[in-house]
Amino acid sequence: CRPGDVLSPEMDKVKTDTAGVAQSEEEQLICALFPQSGRQYVEKHRNGAT
């Protein structure tokens, strides 16, 4: 058994948690990996800031 085999799938939760912010799978992953700064980055990036 590999360690990843016992983990529950979390992508569906990420999709619902980031529904108002992330529009692509890439943005969803950014928000999942970096919950606070990732969400801020995606919001600023969406508004035209770099």
C-alpha positions in Angstrom: 0.0 0.0 0.0 1.3 3.4 -0.9 0.8 6.4 1.4 -1.3 8.2 -1.2 -3.7 5.2 -1.4 -5.1 5.9 2.0 -5.7 9.7 1.5 -9.2 10.8 0.7 -9.7 12.8 -2.6 -9.7 16.5 -1.9 -10.1 18.1 -5.4 -13.9 18.3 -5.1 -13.6 20.2 -1.8 -11.0 22.5 -3.4 -13.4 23.2 -6.3 -16.2 24.2 -4.0 -14.0 26.2 -1.6 -12.5 28.3 -4.5 -15.7 28.6 -6.6 -15.9 32.3 -6.3 -12.2 33.0 -6.8 -10.6 30.4 -9.0 -11.7 29.9 -12.6 -9.2 27.4 -13.8 -7.7 24.2 -12.4 -4.3 26.0 -12.2 -5.9 28.7 -10.0 -7.6 26.1 -7.9 -4.3 24.3 -7.3 -2.6 27.6 -6.3 -5.3 28.3 -3.7 -5.1 24.7 -2.4 -1.3 24.7 -2.1 -1.1 28.3 -0.6 -4.5 28.9 1.1 -3.9 32.5 2.2 -1.4 34.0 -0.1 -2.6 31.9 -3.1 -6.2 33.2 -2.8 -4.9 36.8 -2.5 -2.6 36.3 -5.6 -5.5 34.9 -7.7 -7.8 37.7 -6.7 -5.1 40.4 -7.5 -4.1 38.6 -10.7 -7.8 38.5 -11.8 -8.1 42.3 -11.2 -5.1 43.0 -13.4 -2.3 43.3 -10.9 0.8 41.3 -11.3 
